[in-house]
Amino acid sequence: MPRFSVIVPAYKVQAYLHECLESVLSQSYPDLELIAVDDCSPDACGAIIDEFAARDARVRAVHLPENQGLGRARNAGLEEATGDYLLFLDSDDTLTPDALRSIADRVKETGEPDVLVFDYARTFWSGEAQRNKVAAQLTEQGPAPFRLEDRPGLLRVIMVAWNKAYRREFVEREGFAFPPGYYEDTPWTYPVLMAAETIATLDRVCVHYRQRRQGNILGTTSRKHFDVFDQYDRVFAFVDARPELAQWRPVLFRRMVDHLATVFTKPDRLPRGTRAEFLRKARAHYRRYRIPGSTVPVRTRMRHTFVHFGVHRTFRAVQRAMSWRRSAVKLTAKLLRTLRAAVLQVHYRVQLRLPLRNRAVFAAYWGRGHSCNPGALETAFRTHAPHIRTAWIARPEHHHTIPAATRRLRPNTAAYWTALARSKYLVNNVNFDRRLVKRPGQVMIQTQHGTPLKHMGLDLQERPAAARDMDFGELLKGVDKWDHVLSPNRHTTLTWERVYPGSYTTLAYGYPRNDVFQQATSADVHRLRESLGIPQDAIALLYAPTHRDYRRTQRAHIDLDRVLRRLGPRFVVLARAHYWHEGPLAPASGRIIDVTDHPSVESLCLASDALVTDYSSLMFDYANLDRPIVIHADDWEAYEAARGTYFDLRAFPPGAVARSEDELIDIFATDHWRGSRSTQLRTAFRERFCPYDDGRAAERVVRHVVLGETDLPPVVPLADRHPVPSPAASRTRSPLATVPQPTTSQPVTDRL
């Protein structure tokens, strides 16, 4: 008896069926049977199913003699199912990698519930993915399993059969089956959730719900949309037969009215001349199932009123009026934005004629918060050149990261353009707005934001997948505005001067953001770990993968849950997604701490015991801490082909290299991650890429650029630097071997 029976009905989906079936059979949890039902499809679906059945014994092919529709095709699969749990998957959708493993773990953890509800994401032809907007209803916090009355918000999640796993014994005991006709999920999902004695949730995207350009069958014009009335009759008949479920009638009534109104308002569903008939039937259902005295939410009260009285012409007139109003509002907003932009540019041109002020304006990562090299430099400006007033450009949601002594600026406001026009110093780790005019007397410091492993700048001309729509002419116009470019090593200096050719001066002083690695103390590290919720004796791994240019959608290349299960309870993971990555790398749990939105990656580095990454430039910065680094290079060939790299990381790594998830687990299980060979590799890596990061890079930049000094603090040799050790390393040292840490007048955690 398999753990899972995955039922896939197929009809006219030959272009998508192969991907759907493969997503099931390639799951890391193999204890399954795949029941593929050919609903007498006129295309190649039946042949595709037979091909899969011939190559994999877990596939069972079911061929129906005539087309019966989605509901009855699912029933045919139910009759064949022998698994502990049932899952339904539409044949143009796919299971996400490791979905069944996560479902199996959650089912076991919550005591074999009758129903497990998991999450999904809509995926579009463009590669964009949008997670379910009410995913908060699937939180795993709180007691589990539970009953529907404990979490009624689950009824807000889309009422479909394919976002749940069902205990087969429960389904058979209750006699659940799918009815014929459209909207067949309605009389299945409501009764299932109401009848279930035990329900649990899984806060993880397990299904990719394909949004086809032509839409699904419910988007076609047909009288079959009238089936929705029969489906709700079945739902209320189920409730009427069970008096203990009477409490759900008001909820079901509201959901029914909303559903009927939605079908009515969709422009392409009902055939011409049938709208009045549909609304008359909706009115009859309204009166039949209405609960006297039940309340209706204000936001849906108008829809309920129109359905109640069946005034379809008035309903459509109001719809048209609201549509016209929305169009008018959008047009007005567009005109106002255009006018505002023009006024701001006039304001900017006026400000350009006024004298420069002894001020500095900073920004990082296209409007994000106080961070990276500009953040460290802004702090150094206030420390070493307090006569320079500083301001930081960031979107409002990032203003909380900006120090109180620094002025906050919102992009594209009058104050923003005034600061760009009249500040003497302009500091950024990317380019400013291309409309910026570099004035005589202004000094622009381009800090950059990493040591380049991947191709950058002009080298991307030969990498269209990575360059996308980059305008290289505009890129060089931006380079012409730079006065100084920061560099942490010779490799970076040579690369920047070739791929960003310009008349700027390279300041090989180190990266200011890495100063904190030499200044932090063990007390700072302890406070950071405590604030992140890292257990005292845990080994904290910072997992920070980079962006993949060759992928339309980004995903974690490591199943963090599986890794932690294999490594045991002493390990925790700080999971930080790339800033272009949508959403977290994995659902947060007791041992996976989502730190994607943490404002300071330097703090995360200090709090961790080791770094796990692939090709992120963070490895070059992290090496300054002299802590273990493990490279997970499972797709090096694809990454190198799409993006291009300046050297083979596998031949010159900062530590152990894993070429698969199993190798990664083995590296930590055997302690190879902090063994002598890993230390040797890290030492050579530090000598090449960390020559200047001695803790005084920001000070050198300010003294040279702002104060005009030439006698700058000398660089401390690598052998004389003593970065704060990680907690794991400290526990293995004797007290006599502890190196004293430098003290500062301000706690490092405050400056981060």
Beta strands, then each sheet from edge to edge (+ up, - down):
strand 1: 4-10
strand 2: 32-38
strand 3: 59-63
strand 4: 85-88
strand 5: 94-95
strand 6: 115-124
strand 7: 129-131
strand 8: 164-167
strand 9: 199-211
strand 10: 357-363
strand 11: 389-393
strand 12: 407-409
strand 13: 423-428
strand 14: 443-446
strand 15: 484-486
strand 16: 505-507
strand 17: 539-543
strand 18: 571-575
strand 19: 592-594
strand 20: 610-613
strand 21: 629-632
strand 22: 657-658
sheet 1: 3+ 2+ 1+ 4+ 8- 6+ 7-
sheet 2: 3+ 2+ 1+ 4+ 8- 6+ 9+ 5-
sheet 3: 12+ 11+ 10+ 13+ 14+ 15+ 16+
sheet 4: 19+ 18+ 17+ 20+ 21+ 22+
end
